[in-house]
């Protein structure tokens, strides 16, 4: 019986040591990276082992976090945008809602959110939430991903 326990313990430790890569994330993003498929994208990231990720408005790079301190950082995706020092709640919501209505491109939305003082958004794959924060770390909005 001890041998069986050792084998099972070995399987568990091997499974826990599997780490996601930037290539895997890019593959998922190319297939599911849109507002329409956000829930499927987040669930697929969770399946890879991503616990949460932060996307920064300044240059569009993201940081993905997993078990045991595993972290993967994507390169910037657009020019550097200045982020206002303080969050402006009403302006932020207007820019976000315009994008949800498909009135703006991703870059236009990013520019508007940065001008409204949003530094980043964080997606929690366990809670299925997206949280928008200003530079001071103040939560400007927490949305449930459905």
C-alpha positions in Angstrom: 0.0 0.0 0.0 2.9 2.4 0.6 4.0 2.1 -3.0 0.6 3.1 -4.2 0.6 6.2 -2.0 4.1 7.2 -3.3 2.9 6.8 -6.9 -0.1 8.9 -6.3 1.9 11.5 -4.5 4.3 11.6 -7.4 1.4 12.1 -9.8 0.1 15.0 -7.7 3.4 16.7 -7.5 4.0 16.4 -11.3 0.6 17.8 -12.0 1.2 20.7 -9.7 4.5 21.5 -11.4 2.9 22.0 -14.8 3.4 25.7 -15.7 1.6 27.7 -18.4 3.6 29.5 -21.1 3.1 32.8 -23.0 2.7 30.8 -26.1 -0.3 28.9 -24.6 -1.8 32.2 -23.5 -1.4 33.7 -27.0 -3.0 30.7 -28.6 -6.1 31.1 -26.3 -6.2 34.8 -26.9 -6.1 34.3 -30.7 -9.1 32.0 -30.5 -11.1 33.5 -27.6 -9.7 37.0 -26.9 -12.8 39.2 -27.5 -15.5 40.7 -25.3 -18.0 38.3 -26.7 -16.0 35.2 -25.6 -14.5 36.6 -22.4 -16.1 34.0 -20.1 -14.7 31.1 -22.2 -11.3 32.8 -22.4 -11.1 33.2 -18.6 -12.2 29.6 -18.0 -9.6 28.4 -20.5 -6.9 30.4 -18.7 -8.0 28.9 -15.5 -7.6 25.5 -17.1 -4.0 26.3 -17.9 -3.4 27.2 -14.3 -3.7 31.0 -14.5 -5.1 32.3 -11.1 -5.2 35.9 -12.1 -3.8 38.4 -14.6 -3.3 42.1 -14.7 -3.5 44.1 -17.9 -1.9 47.6 -17.9 -3.3 50.5 -19.9 0.0 52.3 -20.2 1.3 49.9 -22.9 -1.1 47.0 -23.0 1.2 44.4 -21.5 -0.2 41.7 -19.2 1.1 39.8 -16.2 -0.2 36.3 -15.6 0.1 34.6 -12.2 -0.2 31.0 -11.2 0.7 28.6 -8.4 3.9 28.8 -6.5 4.7 32.3 -7.7 4.8 31.3 -11.4 4.5 34.5 -13.5 4.5 35.2 -17.2 4.7 38.7 -18.7 3.6 39.6 -22.2 5.2 42.3 -24.3 3.6 45.7 -24.8 0.9 45.8 -27.5 0.6 49.5 -28.2 2.5 52.8 -27.8 2.8 54.2 -24.3 -0.3 56.0 -23.1 -0.2 58.5 -20.2 -2.3 57.4 -17.3 -4.0 60.2 -15.3 -2.9 60.4 -11.7 -6.4 60.1 -10.2 -9.4 58.0 -11.3 -12.4 59.8 -12.7 -15.3 57.4 -12.2 -17.9 58.9 -14.5 -15.5 59.4 -17.5 -14.1 55.9 -17.0 -17.6 54.4 -17.1 -18.5 56.3 -20.2 -15.4 55.1 -22.1 -16.0 51.5 -20.9 -19.7 51.5 -21.9 -18.8 53.0 -25.3 -16.4 50.1 -25.9 -19.0 47.6 -24.7 -21.4 49.0 -27.3 -18.6 48.4 -29.9 -18.3 52.2 -30.6 -14.5 52.2 -30.0 -11.5 50.1 -30.9 -9.4 48.4 -28.2 -6.7 51.1 -28.5 -9.4 53.9 -28.3 -10.8 52.3 -25.2 -7.4 51.9 -23.7 -6.6 55.6 -24.4 -9.9 56.7 -22.8 -9.5 54.5 -19.7 -5.9 55.8 -19.2 -7.1 59.4 -19.5 -9.7 58.5 -16.9 -7.0 57.4 -14.5 -7.4 53.6 -14.9 -4.0 52.0 -14.5 -5.0 48.3 -15.0 -7.6 45.7 -14.8 -7.3 42.4 -13.0 -9.1 39.3 -13.9 -9.5 36.7 -11.1 -10.1 33.3 -12.8 -11.4 31.7 -9.6 -13.9 34.4 -8.7 -14.7 35.2 -12.4 -14.3 38.9 -11.8 -12.7 41.8 -13.6 -11.6 44.7 -11.4 -10.5 48.1 -12.7 -8.1 50.0 -10.5 -6.5 53.5 -10.5 -2.9 54.3 -9.8 -3.5 54.4 -6.1 -4.9 50.8 -6.2 -8.5 52.0 -5.6 -11.1 49.7 -7.1 -13.1 51.8 -9.5 -15.3 48.9 -10.6 -15.6 45.2 -10.0 -17.6 43.3 -12.6 -18.7 39.6 -12.6 -17.7 37.8 -15.7 -20.8 35.9 -17.0 
